[in-house]
Amino acid sequence: MALKLPLSILIGYLLGSLSPAYLAGRFLKGGVRTKVLTALFDAGKGIAAVSIARYVLHLDELWTFAAGYAAVAGHIFPFYLRFRGGQATATASGLYLFFCALAISRGDFALGSLLAVLTVTLLLVLASRSGDLTGLAAFAFLVILTPLEMGLTPAGIGLLIPALYLFAVSLWSCLRNRVFRFSTQKEMKWWRIIARPFALLFIPIDRFFHRTPLLFLLGALGVIFIG
């Protein structure tokens, strides 16, 4: 155990430090296909790190989180790029989905809840004019969903950490790109910014207060917006 744990963290960091975006920028032409492959590779780095820790080194689930976090740190601080890497959004997302899959297989996490998150995210992508704002709302919902599903158990906290990190990165991106600035140029009206994140509350309301109050709330909001 004394050797396996630092070895898993080292492997996770080295896997995370691999940067296909850097290599693609130097040797390949950019494009949608390159971006998709880069995102898949980045997401796979975290999954590979925890898989090696769990299935090869046979570490407990709690210690496999450390290997996944090391992969995220490796993406942010690659040693061969003078510790200046990317935001590790894809890596942290892959890590979150991997541990969600493990929890779902044990019955600790509802598959329907995860599908609801993905559905809401897709709807936000289609309806939103800002990808940063979409990410902020989606990751905020992950932060709300995780403790509701798993409680403050070690596994629940391990899932909550990447969700909080993704939310923080998305919030920083919104502030950097001035998404919250109200201007006619971006056509960002105040009610659009308020309404989109609050729409994510419909699922927790349905979970705790059942369907009837939710339908009344949706009906009232529909009347207001139609008016």
C-alpha positions as CSV (number, residue, x, y, z in Angstrom):
1,M,0.0,0.0,0.0
2,A,2.9,2.4,0.8
3,L,4.2,1.9,-2.7
4,K,1.0,1.6,-4.7
5,L,-0.6,4.9,-3.6
6,P,2.3,7.2,-4.6
7,L,2.7,5.1,-7.8
8,S,-0.9,5.6,-8.7
9,I,-0.7,9.3,-8.1
10,L,2.5,9.5,-10.2
11,I,0.8,7.6,-13.1
12,G,-2.3,9.8,-12.8
13,Y,-0.2,13.0,-13.0
14,L,1.9,11.7,-16.0
15,L,-1.3,10.7,-17.8
16,G,-2.9,14.0,-17.1
17,S,0.1,15.9,-18.3
18,L,-0.2,14.5,-21.8
19,S,-1.5,17.3,-23.9
20,P,-3.0,16.4,-27.3
21,A,-4.1,20.0,-27.8
22,Y,-0.5,21.1,-27.6
23,L,0.7,18.4,-30.0
24,A,-2.2,19.1,-32.4
25,G,-1.4,22.8,-32.3
26,R,2.2,22.1,-33.3
27,F,1.8,19.3,-35.9
28,L,-1.8,19.2,-37.1
29,K,-4.3,21.6,-38.5
30,G,-7.2,22.6,-36.2
31,G,-10.8,21.8,-36.8
32,V,-13.9,20.3,-35.3
33,R,-12.6,16.8,-35.7
34,T,-9.3,17.6,-33.9
35,K,-11.2,19.4,-31.1
36,V,-13.5,16.4,-30.6
37,L,-10.7,13.9,-30.5
38,T,-8.8,16.2,-28.1
39,A,-11.8,16.4,-25.8
40,L,-12.2,12.6,-25.8
41,F,-8.6,12.0,-25.1
42,D,-8.6,14.5,-22.2
43,A,-11.7,12.9,-20.7
44,G,-10.1,9.5,-21.1
45,K,-7.0,10.5,-19.2
46,G,-8.8,10.7,-15.9
47,I,-10.7,7.5,-16.6
48,A,-7.4,5.7,-17.4
49,A,-5.8,7.0,-14.2
50,V,-8.5,5.7,-11.9
51,S,-8.9,2.5,-13.9
52,I,-5.2,1.7,-13.3
53,A,-5.5,2.5,-9.6
54,R,-8.6,0.4,-9.2
55,Y,-8.2,-2.6,-11.5
56,V,-4.4,-2.9,-11.8
57,L,-3.1,-1.7,-8.5
58,H,-6.3,-2.8,-6.7
59,L,-6.6,0.3,-4.5
60,D,-9.7,1.1,-2.5
61,E,-12.2,3.4,-4.1
62,L,-11.3,6.2,-1.8
63,W,-7.7,6.1,-3.0
64,T,-8.7,5.9,-6.7
65,F,-10.0,9.5,-6.3
66,A,-6.5,10.6,-5.5
67,A,-5.2,9.1,-8.8
68,G,-8.0,10.9,-10.7
69,Y,-7.3,14.2,-9.0
70,A,-3.6,13.8,-9.9
71,A,-4.6,13.5,-13.6
72,V,-6.5,16.7,-13.3
73,A,-3.5,18.4,-11.7
74,G,-1.3,17.0,-14.4
75,H,-3.4,18.6,-17.1
76,I,-3.3,22.0,-15.3
77,F,0.4,21.8,-14.4
78,P,2.3,19.8,-17.0
79,F,6.0,19.7,-16.1
80,Y,7.3,19.9,-19.7
81,L,5.2,23.1,-20.4
82,R,6.6,24.9,-17.3
83,F,3.5,23.9,-15.4
84,R,1.2,26.0,-17.6
85,G,-1.5,23.7,-19.0
86,G,-5.3,23.9,-19.6
87,Q,-8.3,24.1,-17.4
88,A,-8.9,20.3,-17.3
89,T,-12.6,20.6,-17.8
90,A,-12.8,17.5,-20.0
91,T,-10.6,15.5,-17.7
92,A,-12.7,16.4,-14.6
93,S,-15.9,15.7,-16.5
94,G,-14.6,12.2,-17.6
95,L,-13.6,11.6,-14.0
96,Y,-17.1,12.6,-12.7
97,L,-18.9,10.4,-15.2
98,F,-16.6,7.4,-14.5
99,F,-17.4,7.5,-10.7
100,C,-21.1,8.1,-11.5
101,A,-21.0,4.9,-13.6
102,L,-19.5,3.0,-10.7
103,A,-22.1,4.4,-8.3
104,I,-24.9,3.6,-10.7
105,S,-23.7,0.0,-11.0
106,R,-23.8,-0.4,-7.2
107,G,-27.2,1.2,-7.0
108,D,-26.0,4.3,-5.1
109,F,-26.7,6.8,-7.8
110,A,-29.9,6.9,-9.9
111,L,-29.3,6.6,-13.6
112,G,-32.4,8.8,-14.2
113,S,-30.8,11.7,-12.3
114,L,-27.7,11.6,-14.5
115,L,-29.8,11.4,-17.7
116,A,-31.8,14.4,-16.4
117,V,-28.5,16.4,-16.0
118,L,-27.4,15.5,-19.5
119,T,-30.9,16.3,-20.9
120,V,-31.0,19.7,-19.2
121,T,-27.4,20.4,-20.4
122,L,-28.4,19.6,-24.0
123,L,-31.5,21.8,-23.8
124,L,-29.4,24.7,-22.4
125,V,-26.8,24.3,-25.2
126,L,-29.6,24.5,-27.7
127,A,-31.3,27.5,-26.0
128,S,-28.3,29.5,-24.7
129,R,-26.3,32.1,-26.6
130,S,-23.4,31.6,-24.3
131,G,-21.5,28.3,-23.8
132,D,-20.0,29.6,-20.6
133,L,-23.4,30.3,-19.1
134,T,-24.5,26.9,-20.2
135,G,-21.6,25.2,-18.4
136,L,-22.1,27.3,-15.3
137,A,-25.8,26.2,-15.0
138,A,-25.0,22.5,-15.8
139,F,-22.2,22.2,-13.3
140,A,-24.2,24.0,-10.7
141,F,-26.8,21.3,-11.1
142,L,-24.1,18.6,-10.6
143,V,-23.1,20.3,-7.3
144,I,-26.7,20.2,-6.2
145,L,-27.4,16.7,-7.5
146,T,-24.4,14.8,-6.0
147,P,-25.1,15.3,-2.3
148,L,-28.8,14.7,-2.9
149,E,-28.0,11.3,-4.4
150,M,-25.2,10.0,-2.3
151,G,-25.1,12.2,0.8
152,L,-21.9,13.3,2.4
153,T,-20.2,9.9,2.2
154,P,-16.6,9.5,1.2
155,A,-17.8,8.5,-2.3
156,G,-20.2,11.4,-2.4
157,I,-17.5,13.9,-1.4
158,G,-15.2,12.4,-4.0
159,L,-17.8,13.1,-6.6
160,L,-18.6,16.5,-5.3
161,I,-15.0,17.7,-5.6
162,P,-14.8,17.5,-9.4
163,A,-18.3,19.0,-9.7
164,L,-17.2,22.0,-7.5
165,Y,-14.1,22.4,-9.6
166,L,-16.0,22.4,-12.9
167,F,-18.5,24.9,-11.5
168,A,-15.6,27.2,-10.3
169,V,-13.8,27.0,-13.8
170,S,-17.1,27.8,-15.5
171,L,-17.8,30.7,-13.2
172,W,-14.3,32.1,-13.8
173,S,-14.8,31.7,-17.6
174,C,-18.1,33.6,-17.3
175,L,-16.4,36.5,-15.4
176,R,-13.4,36.5,-17.7
177,N,-15.6,36.7,-20.9
178,R,-17.9,39.3,-19.2
179,V,-20.9,37.1,-19.8
180,F,-22.8,38.9,-17.0
181,R,-22.3,42.3,-18.5
182,F,-25.7,43.7,-19.5
183,S,-25.2,45.3,-22.9
184,T,-27.2,45.5,-26.1
185,Q,-24.2,44.1,-28.0
186,K,-24.6,40.7,-26.3
187,E,-28.4,41.0,-26.0
188,M,-28.2,39.5,-22.5
189,K,-31.4,40.6,-20.8
190,W,-31.6,40.3,-17.0
191,W,-34.5,37.9,-17.1
192,R,-32.7,35.5,-19.4
193,I,-29.8,35.2,-17.0
194,I,-32.1,34.7,-14.0
195,A,-34.5,32.3,-15.7
196,R,-32.0,29.8,-17.1
197,P,-30.3,28.6,-13.9
198,F,-33.5,28.6,-12.0
199,A,-35.0,26.2,-14.5
200,L,-32.7,23.6,-13.1
201,L,-34.6,23.7,-9.8
202,F,-37.6,22.0,-11.3
203,I,-36.0,18.5,-10.9
204,P,-35.2,19.0,-7.1
205,I,-38.7,20.4,-6.6
206,D,-40.2,17.3,-8.3
207,R,-38.0,15.1,-6.1
208,F,-38.9,16.6,-2.8
209,F,-42.4,18.0,-3.3
210,H,-43.8,15.6,-6.0
211,R,-45.5,16.5,-9.2
212,T,-48.5,18.7,-8.3
213,P,-46.6,21.7,-6.8
214,L,-44.2,21.5,-9.8
215,L,-47.1,21.6,-12.3
216,F,-48.6,24.6,-10.5
217,L,-45.3,26.4,-10.6
218,L,-44.8,25.6,-14.3
219,G,-48.3,26.8,-15.0
220,A,-47.8,30.1,-13.2
221,L,-44.5,30.7,-14.9
222,G,-46.0,29.9,-18.3
223,V,-48.9,32.4,-17.7
224,I,-46.4,35.1,-16.7
225,F,-44.1,34.6,-19.7
226,I,-47.1,34.3,-22.1
227,G,-48.4,37.6,-20.7
